[in-house]
Amino acid sequence: MKLPVVFVPLLIFISLQSGCSPTVKIEPPDKPIVINLNVKIEHEIKIKVDKELDNLIENEQLF
């Protein structure tokens, strides 16, 4: 059985490709991962009080 000339390079290419299959391996590290964060959180709370509510609070008869 004689192979056509076109198939010989194709067979060589396929055999080379099967030998060169890259692999990617993912493994967890042996040591724990340490992350140091310096975070500064500032809050500013603004409360608006209606004038009527202000007057109610200042009213001595109610409290």
PDB file of N, H, CA, C and O in Angstrom:
ATOM      1  N   MET A   1       0.846  -1.176   0.000  1.00  0.00           N
ATOM      2  CA  MET A   1       0.000   0.000   0.000  1.00  0.00           C
ATOM      3  C   MET A   1       0.888   1.235   0.000  1.00  0.00           C
ATOM      4  O   MET A   1       1.758   1.385   0.858  1.00  0.00           O
ATOM      5  N   LYS A   2       0.669   2.093  -0.940  1.00  0.00           N
ATOM      6  H   LYS A   2      -0.037   1.971  -1.637  1.00  0.00           H
ATOM      7  CA  LYS A   2       1.463   3.305  -1.075  1.00  0.00           C
ATOM      8  C   LYS A   2       0.619   4.512  -0.668  1.00  0.00           C
ATOM      9  O   LYS A   2      -0.475   4.720  -1.192  1.00  0.00           O
ATOM     10  N   LEU A   3       1.152   5.326   0.294  1.00  0.00           N
ATOM     11  H   LEU A   3       2.041   5.157   0.720  1.00  0.00           H
ATOM     12  CA  LEU A   3       0.439   6.510   0.753  1.00  0.00           C
ATOM     13  C   LEU A   3       0.665   7.655  -0.231  1.00  0.00           C
ATOM     14  O   LEU A   3       1.764   7.807  -0.762  1.00  0.00           O
ATOM     15  N   PRO A   4      -0.349   8.444  -0.472  1.00  0.00           N
ATOM     16  CA  PRO A   4      -0.157   9.611  -1.333  1.00  0.00           C
ATOM     17  C   PRO A   4       0.830  10.579  -0.678  1.00  0.00           C
ATOM     18  O   PRO A   4       0.963  10.610   0.545  1.00  0.00           O
ATOM     19  N   VAL A   5       1.497  11.343  -1.480  1.00  0.00           N
ATOM     20  H   VAL A   5       1.389  11.317  -2.474  1.00  0.00           H
ATOM     21  CA  VAL A   5       2.538  12.279  -1.015  1.00  0.00           C
ATOM     22  C   VAL A   5       1.962  13.312  -0.049  1.00  0.00           C
ATOM     23  O   VAL A   5       2.675  13.809   0.823  1.00  0.00           O
ATOM     24  N   VAL A   6       0.720  13.629  -0.193  1.00  0.00           N
ATOM     25  H   VAL A   6       0.141  13.226  -0.902  1.00  0.00           H
ATOM     26  CA  VAL A   6       0.086  14.645   0.658  1.00  0.00           C
ATOM     27  C   VAL A   6      -0.036  14.144   2.098  1.00  0.00           C
ATOM     28  O   VAL A   6       0.073  14.941   3.030  1.00  0.00           O
ATOM     29  N   PHE A   7      -0.255  12.869   2.296  1.00  0.00           N
ATOM     30  H   PHE A   7      -0.344  12.222   1.539  1.00  0.00           H
ATOM     31  CA  PHE A   7      -0.491  12.342   3.641  1.00  0.00           C
ATOM     32  C   PHE A   7       0.779  12.180   4.464  1.00  0.00           C
ATOM     33  O   PHE A   7       0.699  12.183   5.692  1.00  0.00           O
ATOM     34  N   VAL A   8       1.929  12.042   3.854  1.00  0.00           N
ATOM     35  H   VAL A   8       1.994  12.040   2.856  1.00  0.00           H
ATOM     36  CA  VAL A   8       3.179  11.840   4.611  1.00  0.00           C
ATOM     37  C   VAL A   8       3.495  13.044   5.488  1.00  0.00           C
ATOM     38  O   VAL A   8       3.735  12.854   6.680  1.00  0.00           O
ATOM     39  N   PRO A   9       3.512  14.290   4.964  1.00  0.00           N
ATOM     40  CA  PRO A   9       3.760  15.434   5.861  1.00  0.00           C
ATOM     41  C   PRO A   9       2.659  15.587   6.912  1.00  0.00           C
ATOM     42  O   PRO A   9       2.910  16.015   8.038  1.00  0.00           O
ATOM     43  N   LEU A  10       1.444  15.229   6.519  1.00  0.00           N
ATOM     44  H   LEU A  10       1.240  14.881   5.604  1.00  0.00           H
ATOM     45  CA  LEU A  10       0.342  15.312   7.474  1.00  0.00           C
ATOM     46  C   LEU A  10       0.547  14.324   8.616  1.00  0.00           C
ATOM     47  O   LEU A  10       0.313  14.674   9.773  1.00  0.00           O
ATOM     48  N   LEU A  11       0.972  13.115   8.326  1.00  0.00           N
ATOM     49  H   LEU A  11       1.161  12.830   7.386  1.00  0.00           H
ATOM     50  CA  LEU A  11       1.242  12.130   9.379  1.00  0.00           C
ATOM     51  C   LEU A  11       2.401  12.568  10.262  1.00  0.00           C
ATOM     52  O   LEU A  11       2.364  12.375  11.477  1.00  0.00           O
ATOM     53  N   ILE A  12       3.429  13.155   9.661  1.00  0.00           N
ATOM     54  H   ILE A  12       3.460  13.312   8.674  1.00  0.00           H
ATOM     55  CA  ILE A  12       4.570  13.662  10.448  1.00  0.00           C
ATOM     56  C   ILE A  12       4.112  14.794  11.360  1.00  0.00           C
ATOM     57  O   ILE A  12       4.496  14.847  12.528  1.00  0.00           O
ATOM     58  N   PHE A  13       3.293  15.697  10.831  1.00  0.00           N
ATOM     59  H   PHE A  13       2.981  15.653   9.882  1.00  0.00           H
ATOM     60  CA  PHE A  13       2.785  16.823  11.626  1.00  0.00           C
ATOM     61  C   PHE A  13       1.938  16.325  12.793  1.00  0.00           C
ATOM     62  O   PHE A  13       2.081  16.815  13.913  1.00  0.00           O
ATOM     63  N   ILE A  14       1.069  15.367  12.545  1.00  0.00           N
ATOM     64  H   ILE A  14       0.954  14.969  11.635  1.00  0.00           H
ATOM     65  CA  ILE A  14       0.205  14.834  13.614  1.00  0.00           C
ATOM     66  C   ILE A  14       1.036  14.130  14.678  1.00  0.00           C
ATOM     67  O   ILE A  14       0.758  14.267  15.869  1.00  0.00           O
ATOM     68  N   SER A  15       2.063  13.370  14.258  1.00  0.00           N
ATOM     69  H   SER A  15       2.288  13.258  13.290  1.00  0.00           H
ATOM     70  CA  SER A  15       2.887  12.671  15.256  1.00  0.00           C
ATOM     71  C   SER A  15       3.697  13.658  16.087  1.00  0.00           C
ATOM     72  O   SER A  15       3.904  13.424  17.278  1.00  0.00           O
ATOM     73  N   LEU A  16       4.166  14.769  15.486  1.00  0.00           N
ATOM     74  H   LEU A  16       3.998  14.959  14.518  1.00  0.00           H
ATOM     75  CA  LEU A  16       4.892  15.796  16.247  1.00  0.00           C
ATOM     76  C   LEU A  16       3.954  16.534  17.201  1.00  0.00           C
ATOM     77  O   LEU A  16       4.337  16.852  18.327  1.00  0.00           O
ATOM     78  N   GLN A  17       2.745  16.801  16.760  1.00  0.00           N
ATOM     79  H   GLN A  17       2.434  16.542  15.845  1.00  0.00           H
ATOM     80  CA  GLN A  17       1.787  17.510  17.609  1.00  0.00           C
ATOM     81  C   GLN A  17       1.384  16.679  18.813  1.00  0.00           C
ATOM     82  O   GLN A  17       1.187  17.227  19.897  1.00  0.00           O
ATOM     83  N   SER A  18       1.258  15.390  18.651  1.00  0.00           N
ATOM     84  H   SER A  18       1.417  14.945  17.770  1.00  0.00           H
ATOM     85  CA  SER A  18       0.867  14.548  19.780  1.00  0.00           C
ATOM     86  C   SER A  18       1.986  14.464  20.813  1.00  0.00           C
ATOM     87  O   SER A  18       1.708  14.260  21.995  1.00  0.00           O
ATOM     88  N   GLY A  19       3.240  14.615  20.402  1.00  0.00           N
ATOM     89  H   GLY A  19       3.467  14.781  19.442  1.00  0.00           H
ATOM     90  CA  GLY A  19       4.373  14.588  21.331  1.00  0.00           C
ATOM     91  C   GLY A  19       4.565  15.902  22.052  1.00  0.00           C
ATOM     92  O   GLY A  19       5.217  15.931  23.096  1.00  0.00           O
ATOM     93  N   CYS A  20       4.022  16.991  21.536  1.00  0.00           N
ATOM     94  H   CYS A  20       3.493  16.968  20.688  1.00  0.00           H
ATOM     95  CA  CYS A  20       4.200  18.321  22.121  1.00  0.00           C
ATOM     96  C   CYS A  20       2.878  18.844  22.657  1.00  0.00           C
ATOM     97  O   CYS A  20       2.371  19.855  22.169  1.00  0.00           O
ATOM     98  N   SER A  21       2.330  18.197  23.620  1.00  0.00           N
ATOM     99  H   SER A  21       2.741  17.376  24.016  1.00  0.00           H
ATOM    100  CA  SER A  21       1.089  18.704  24.194  1.00  0.00           C
ATOM    101  C   SER A  21       1.417  19.423  25.502  1.00  0.00           C
ATOM    102  O   SER A  21       1.767  18.780  26.492  1.00  0.00           O
ATOM    103  N   PRO A  22       1.308  20.739  25.509  1.00  0.00           N
ATOM    104  CA  PRO A  22       1.640  21.493  26.731  1.00  0.00           C
ATOM    105  C   PRO A  22       0.618  21.231  27.825  1.00  0.00           C
ATOM    106  O   PRO A  22      -0.569  21.045  27.556  1.00  0.00           O
ATOM    107  N   THR A  23       1.096  21.221  29.053  1.00  0.00           N
ATOM    108  H   THR A  23       2.060  21.373  29.271  1.00  0.00           H
ATOM    109  CA  THR A  23       0.200  21.039  30.200  1.00  0.00           C
ATOM    110  C   THR A  23       0.390  22.203  31.161  1.00  0.00           C
ATOM    111  O   THR A  23       1.498  22.712  31.327  1.00  0.00           O
ATOM    112  N   VAL A  24      -0.679  22.606  31.777  1.00  0.00           N
ATOM    113  H   VAL A  24      -1.579  22.192  31.643  1.00  0.00           H
ATOM    114  CA  VAL A  24      -0.658  23.666  32.781  1.00  0.00           C
ATOM    115  C   VAL A  24      -1.094  23.041  34.086  1.00  0.00           C
ATOM    116  O   VAL A  24      -2.149  22.413  34.177  1.00  0.00           O
ATOM    117  N   LYS A  25      -0.255  23.226  35.101  1.00  0.00           N
ATOM    118  H   LYS A  25       0.602  23.736  35.028  1.00  0.00           H
ATOM    119  CA  LYS A  25      -0.543  22.644  36.404  1.00  0.00           C
ATOM    120  C   LYS A  25      -0.742  23.766  37.413  1.00  0.00           C
ATOM    121  O   LYS A  25       0.106  24.649  37.542  1.00  0.00           O
ATOM    122  N   ILE A  26      -1.837  23.732  38.109  1.00  0.00           N
ATOM    123  H   ILE A  26      -2.526  23.015  38.004  1.00  0.00           H
ATOM    124  CA  ILE A  26      -2.117  24.730  39.142  1.00  0.00           C
ATOM    125  C   ILE A  26      -2.133  24.023  40.480  1.00  0.00           C
ATOM    126  O   ILE A  26      -2.916  23.101  40.707  1.00  0.00           O
ATOM    127  N   GLU A  27      -1.246  24.475  41.371  1.00  0.00           N
ATOM    128  H   GLU A  27      -0.610  25.224  41.187  1.00  0.00           H
ATOM    129  CA  GLU A  27      -1.167  23.877  42.700  1.00  0.00           C
ATOM    130  C   GLU A  27      -1.250  24.974  43.756  1.00  0.00           C
ATOM    131  O   GLU A  27      -0.750  26.076  43.530  1.00  0.00           O
ATOM    132  N   PRO A  28      -1.869  24.700  44.898  1.00  0.00           N
ATOM    133  CA  PRO A  28      -1.894  25.692  45.963  1.00  0.00           C
ATOM    134  C   PRO A  28      -0.501  25.806  46.594  1.00  0.00           C
ATOM    135  O   PRO A  28       0.250  24.831  46.617  1.00  0.00           O
ATOM    136  N   PRO A  29      -0.156  26.990  47.105  1.00  0.00           N
ATOM    137  CA  PRO A  29       1.164  27.168  47.703  1.00  0.00           C
ATOM    138  C   PRO A  29       1.272  26.391  49.019  1.00  0.00           C
ATOM    139  O   PRO A  29       0.269  26.112  49.675  1.00  0.00           O
ATOM    140  N   ASP A  30       2.497  26.053  49.384  1.00  0.00           N
ATOM    141  H   ASP A  30       3.312  26.280  48.850  1.00  0.00           H
ATOM    142  CA  ASP A  30       2.733  25.337  50.644  1.00  0.00           C
ATOM    143  C   ASP A  30       2.490  26.241  51.847  1.00  0.00           C
ATOM    144  O   ASP A  30       1.960  25.796  52.866  1.00  0.00           O
ATOM    145  N   LYS A  31       2.881  27.524  51.728  1.00  0.00           N
ATOM    146  H   LYS A  31       3.311  27.885  50.900  1.00  0.00           H
ATOM    147  CA  LYS A  31       2.726  28.474  52.826  1.00  0.00           C
ATOM    148  C   LYS A  31       1.419  29.248  52.646  1.00  0.00           C
ATOM    149  O   LYS A  31       0.954  29.434  51.521  1.00  0.00           O
ATOM    150  N   PRO A  32       0.831  29.696  53.756  1.00  0.00           N
ATOM    151  CA  PRO A  32      -0.403  30.491  53.605  1.00  0.00           C
ATOM    152  C   PRO A  32      -0.107  31.836  52.962  1.00  0.00           C
ATOM    153  O   PRO A  32       0.991  32.379  53.089  1.00  0.00           O
ATOM    154  N   ILE A  33      -1.079  32.344  52.292  1.00  0.00           N
ATOM    155  H   ILE A  33      -1.971  31.903  52.188  1.00  0.00           H
ATOM    156  CA  ILE A  33      -0.956  33.646  51.635  1.00  0.00           C
ATOM    157  C   ILE A  33      -1.229  34.733  52.668  1.00  0.00           C
ATOM    158  O   ILE A  33      -2.267  34.715  53.330  1.00  0.00           O
ATOM    159  N   VAL A  34      -0.309  35.672  52.806  1.00  0.00           N
ATOM    160  H   VAL A  34       0.534  35.686  52.268  1.00  0.00           H
ATOM    161  CA  VAL A  34      -0.445  36.757  53.779  1.00  0.00           C
ATOM    162  C   VAL A  34      -0.659  38.048  53.016  1.00  0.00           C
ATOM    163  O   VAL A  34       0.131  38.413  52.145  1.00  0.00           O
ATOM    164  N   ILE A  35      -1.742  38.734  53.357  1.00  0.00           N
ATOM    165  H   ILE A  35      -2.383  38.437  54.065  1.00  0.00           H
ATOM    166  CA  ILE A  35      -2.043  40.021  52.731  1.00  0.00           C
ATOM    167  C   ILE A  35      -2.111  41.063  53.826  1.00  0.00           C
ATOM    168  O   ILE A  35      -2.939  40.952  54.729  1.00  0.00           O
ATOM    169  N   ASN A  36      -1.263  42.068  53.769  1.00  0.00           N
ATOM    170  H   ASN A  36      -0.590  42.158  53.035  1.00  0.00           H
ATOM    171  CA  ASN A  36      -1.266  43.153  54.741  1.00  0.00           C
ATOM    172  C   ASN A  36      -1.963  44.356  54.129  1.00  0.00           C
ATOM    173  O   ASN A  36      -1.560  44.862  53.081  1.00  0.00           O
ATOM    174  N   LEU A  37      -3.003  44.801  54.794  1.00  0.00           N
ATOM    175  H   LEU A  37      -3.330  44.390  55.645  1.00  0.00           H
ATOM    176  CA  LEU A  37      -3.740  45.957  54.306  1.00  0.00           C
ATOM    177  C   LEU A  37      -3.771  47.032  55.378  1.00  0.00           C
ATOM    178  O   LEU A  37      -4.034  46.737  56.543  1.00  0.00           O
ATOM    179  N   ASN A  38      -3.513  48.232  55.012  1.00  0.00           N
ATOM    180  H   ASN A  38      -3.299  48.472  54.065  1.00  0.00           H
ATOM    181  CA  ASN A  38      -3.690  49.378  55.896  1.00  0.00           C
ATOM    182  C   ASN A  38      -4.871  50.170  55.355  1.00  0.00           C
ATOM    183  O   ASN A  38      -4.786  50.827  54.318  1.00  0.00           O
ATOM    184  N   VAL A  39      -5.967  50.087  56.084  1.00  0.00           N
ATOM    185  H   VAL A  39      -6.036  49.552  56.926  1.00  0.00           H
ATOM    186  CA  VAL A  39      -7.188  50.722  55.615  1.00  0.00           C
ATOM    187  C   VAL A  39      -7.632  51.742  56.654  1.00  0.00           C
ATOM    188  O   VAL A  39      -7.738  51.424  57.838  1.00  0.00           O
ATOM    189  N   LYS A  40      -7.888  52.944  56.219  1.00  0.00           N
ATOM    190  H   LYS A  40      -7.803  53.202  55.256  1.00  0.00           H
ATOM    191  CA  LYS A  40      -8.386  53.985  57.097  1.00  0.00           C
ATOM    192  C   LYS A  40      -9.786  54.349  56.615  1.00  0.00           C
ATOM    193  O   LYS A  40      -9.993  54.777  55.479  1.00  0.00           O
ATOM    194  N   ILE A  41     -10.729  54.162  57.523  1.00  0.00           N
ATOM    195  H   ILE A  41     -10.561  53.814  58.445  1.00  0.00           H
ATOM    196  CA  ILE A  41     -12.120  54.438  57.165  1.00  0.00           C
ATOM    197  C   ILE A  41     -12.600  55.627  57.979  1.00  0.00           C
ATOM    198  O   ILE A  41     -12.517  55.627  59.208  1.00  0.00           O
ATOM    199  N   GLU A  42     -13.091  56.618  57.301  1.00  0.00           N
ATOM    200  H   GLU A  42     -13.158  56.619  56.303  1.00  0.00           H
ATOM    201  CA  GLU A  42     -13.643  57.796  57.970  1.00  0.00           C
ATOM    202  C   GLU A  42     -15.099  57.939  57.549  1.00  0.00           C
ATOM    203  O   GLU A  42     -15.456  57.778  56.382  1.00  0.00           O
ATOM    204  N   HIS A  43     -15.918  58.247  58.536  1.00  0.00           N
ATOM    205  H   HIS A  43     -15.628  58.378  59.484  1.00  0.00           H
ATOM    206  CA  HIS A  43     -17.327  58.442  58.243  1.00  0.00           C
ATOM    207  C   HIS A  43     -17.715  59.865  58.625  1.00  0.00           C
ATOM    208  O   HIS A  43     -17.246  60.412  59.623  1.00  0.00           O
ATOM    209  N   GLU A  44     -18.538  60.417  57.847  1.00  0.00           N
ATOM    210  H   GLU A  44     -18.919  59.973  57.036  1.00  0.00           H
ATOM    211  CA  GLU A  44     -19.099  61.720  58.169  1.00  0.00           C
ATOM    212  C   GLU A  44     -20.607  61.596  58.001  1.00  0.00           C
ATOM    213  O   GLU A  44     -21.118  61.322  56.915  1.00  0.00           O
ATOM    214  N   ILE A  45     -21.288  61.806  59.099  1.00  0.00           N
ATOM    215  H   ILE A  45     -20.873  62.028  59.981  1.00  0.00           H
ATOM    216  CA  ILE A  45     -22.743  61.677  59.071  1.00  0.00           C
ATOM    217  C   ILE A  45     -23.342  63.067  59.226  1.00  0.00           C
ATOM    218  O   ILE A  45     -23.052  63.780  60.187  1.00  0.00           O
ATOM    219  N   LYS A  46     -24.159  63.431  58.290  1.00  0.00           N
ATOM    220  H   LYS A  46     -24.394  62.852  57.510  1.00  0.00           H
ATOM    221  CA  LYS A  46     -24.841  64.720  58.346  1.00  0.00           C
ATOM    222  C   LYS A  46     -26.320  64.457  58.538  1.00  0.00           C
ATOM    223  O   LYS A  46     -26.946  63.718  57.777  1.00  0.00           O
ATOM    224  N   ILE A  47     -26.868  65.085  59.580  1.00  0.00           N
ATOM    225  H   ILE A  47     -26.360  65.685  60.197  1.00  0.00           H
ATOM    226  CA  ILE A  47     -28.287  64.921  59.857  1.00  0.00           C
ATOM    227  C   ILE A  47     -28.951  66.290  59.709  1.00  0.00           C
ATOM    228  O   ILE A  47     -28.549  67.273  60.332  1.00  0.00           O
ATOM    229  N   LYS A  48     -29.962  66.318  58.880  1.00  0.00           N
ATOM    230  H   LYS A  48     -30.289  65.519  58.374  1.00  0.00           H
ATOM    231  CA  LYS A  48     -30.725  67.538  58.698  1.00  0.00           C
ATOM    232  C   LYS A  48     -32.016  67.409  59.499  1.00  0.00           C
ATOM    233  O   LYS A  48     -32.754  66.433  59.363  1.00  0.00           O
ATOM    234  N   VAL A  49     -32.264  68.374  60.306  1.00  0.00           N
ATOM    235  H   VAL A  49     -31.664  69.166  60.416  1.00  0.00           H
ATOM    236  CA  VAL A  49     -33.478  68.377  61.096  1.00  0.00           C
ATOM    237  C   VAL A  49     -34.328  69.561  60.643  1.00  0.00           C
ATOM    238  O   VAL A  49     -33.857  70.693  60.527  1.00  0.00           O
ATOM    239  N   ASP A  50     -35.554  69.262  60.401  1.00  0.00           N
ATOM    240  H   ASP A  50     -35.936  68.342  60.495  1.00  0.00           H
ATOM    241  CA  ASP A  50     -36.454  70.339  59.987  1.00  0.00           C
ATOM    242  C   ASP A  50     -36.596  71.365  61.097  1.00  0.00           C
ATOM    243  O   ASP A  50     -36.448  71.050  62.278  1.00  0.00           O
ATOM    244  N   LYS A  51     -36.875  72.552  60.716  1.00  0.00           N
ATOM    245  H   LYS A  51     -36.996  72.808  59.757  1.00  0.00           H
ATOM    246  CA  LYS A  51     -37.032  73.628  61.692  1.00  0.00           C
ATOM    247  C   LYS A  51     -38.156  73.319  62.678  1.00  0.00           C
ATOM    248  O   LYS A  51     -38.051  73.633  63.863  1.00  0.00           O
ATOM    249  N   GLU A  52     -39.214  72.714  62.194  1.00  0.00           N
ATOM    250  H   GLU A  52     -39.299  72.459  61.230  1.00  0.00           H
ATOM    251  CA  GLU A  52     -40.327  72.399  63.095  1.00  0.00           C
ATOM    252  C   GLU A  52     -39.903  71.367  64.136  1.00  0.00           C
ATOM    253  O   GLU A  52     -40.250  71.480  65.311  1.00  0.00           O
ATOM    254  N   LEU A  53     -39.177  70.395  63.710  1.00  0.00           N
ATOM    255  H   LEU A  53     -38.895  70.302  62.756  1.00  0.00           H
ATOM    256  CA  LEU A  53     -38.711  69.381  64.643  1.00  0.00           C
ATOM    257  C   LEU A  53     -37.730  69.988  65.644  1.00  0.00           C
ATOM    258  O   LEU A  53     -37.723  69.626  66.820  1.00  0.00           O
ATOM    259  N   ASP A  54     -36.917  70.899  65.168  1.00  0.00           N
ATOM    260  H   ASP A  54     -36.923  71.193  64.212  1.00  0.00           H
ATOM    261  CA  ASP A  54     -36.010  71.619  66.066  1.00  0.00           C
ATOM    262  C   ASP A  54     -36.795  72.360  67.130  1.00  0.00           C
ATOM    263  O   ASP A  54     -36.435  72.344  68.307  1.00  0.00           O
ATOM    264  N   ASN A  55     -37.866  73.009  66.712  1.00  0.00           N
ATOM    265  H   ASN A  55     -38.159  73.022  65.755  1.00  0.00           H
ATOM    266  CA  ASN A  55     -38.694  73.764  67.668  1.00  0.00           C
ATOM    267  C   ASN A  55     -39.376  72.830  68.666  1.00  0.00           C
ATOM    268  O   ASN A  55     -39.513  73.171  69.841  1.00  0.00           O
ATOM    269  N   LEU A  56     -39.799  71.667  68.210  1.00  0.00           N
ATOM    270  H   LEU A  56     -39.688  71.390  67.255  1.00  0.00           H
ATOM    271  CA  LEU A  56     -40.435  70.718  69.114  1.00  0.00           C
ATOM    272  C   LEU A  56     -39.463  70.211  70.179  1.00  0.00           C
ATOM    273  O   LEU A  56     -39.820  70.038  71.345  1.00  0.00           O
ATOM    274  N   ILE A  57     -38.275  69.988  69.761  1.00  0.00           N
ATOM    275  H   ILE A  57     -37.984  70.128  68.814  1.00  0.00           H
ATOM    276  CA  ILE A  57     -37.268  69.482  70.705  1.00  0.00           C
ATOM    277  C   ILE A  57     -36.931  70.547  71.738  1.00  0.00           C
ATOM    278  O   ILE A  57     -36.722  70.237  72.911  1.00  0.00           O
ATOM    279  N   GLU A  58     -36.876  71.799  71.305  1.00  0.00           N
ATOM    280  H   GLU A  58     -37.046  72.051  70.352  1.00  0.00           H
ATOM    281  CA  GLU A  58     -36.528  72.886  72.208  1.00  0.00           C
ATOM    282  C   GLU A  58     -37.708  73.301  73.094  1.00  0.00           C
ATOM    283  O   GLU A  58     -37.527  74.036  74.065  1.00  0.00           O
ATOM    284  N   ASN A  59     -38.892  72.838  72.767  1.00  0.00           N
ATOM    285  H   ASN A  59     -39.039  72.241  71.978  1.00  0.00           H
ATOM    286  CA  ASN A  59     -40.065  73.187  73.555  1.00  0.00           C
ATOM    287  C   ASN A  59     -39.995  72.488  74.917  1.00  0.00           C
ATOM    288  O   ASN A  59     -39.989  71.260  74.992  1.00  0.00           O
ATOM    289  N   GLU A  60     -39.942  73.277  75.981  1.00  0.00           N
ATOM    290  H   GLU A  60     -39.946  74.275  75.919  1.00  0.00           H
ATOM    291  CA  GLU A  60     -39.798  72.715  77.317  1.00  0.00           C
ATOM    292  C   GLU A  60     -41.095  72.104  77.846  1.00  0.00           C
ATOM    293  O   GLU A  60     -41.073  71.284  78.763  1.00  0.00           O
ATOM    294  N   GLN A  61     -42.197  72.497  77.277  1.00  0.00           N
ATOM    295  H   GLN A  61     -42.215  73.163  76.531  1.00  0.00           H
ATOM    296  CA  GLN A  61     -43.472  71.956  77.739  1.00  0.00           C
ATOM    297  C   GLN A  61     -43.638  70.487  77.351  1.00  0.00           C
ATOM    298  O   GLN A  61     -44.277  69.727  78.079  1.00  0.00           O
ATOM    299  N   LEU A  62     -43.088  70.092  76.249  1.00  0.00           N
ATOM    300  H   LEU A  62     -42.569  70.710  75.659  1.00  0.00           H
ATOM    301  CA  LEU A  62     -43.220  68.711  75.825  1.00  0.00           C
ATOM    302  C   LEU A  62     -42.293  67.772  76.600  1.00  0.00           C
ATOM    303  O   LEU A  62     -42.667  66.633  76.883  1.00  0.00           O
ATOM    304  N   PHE A  63     -41.120  68.225  76.938  1.00  0.00           N
ATOM    305  H   PHE A  63     -40.817  69.150  76.708  1.00  0.00           H
ATOM    306  CA  PHE A  63     -40.158  67.343  77.599  1.00  0.00           C
ATOM    307  C   PHE A  63     -39.936  67.730  79.029  1.00  0.00           C
ATOM    308  O   PHE A  63     -39.153  67.087  79.728  1.00  0.00           O
TER     309      PHE A  63
END
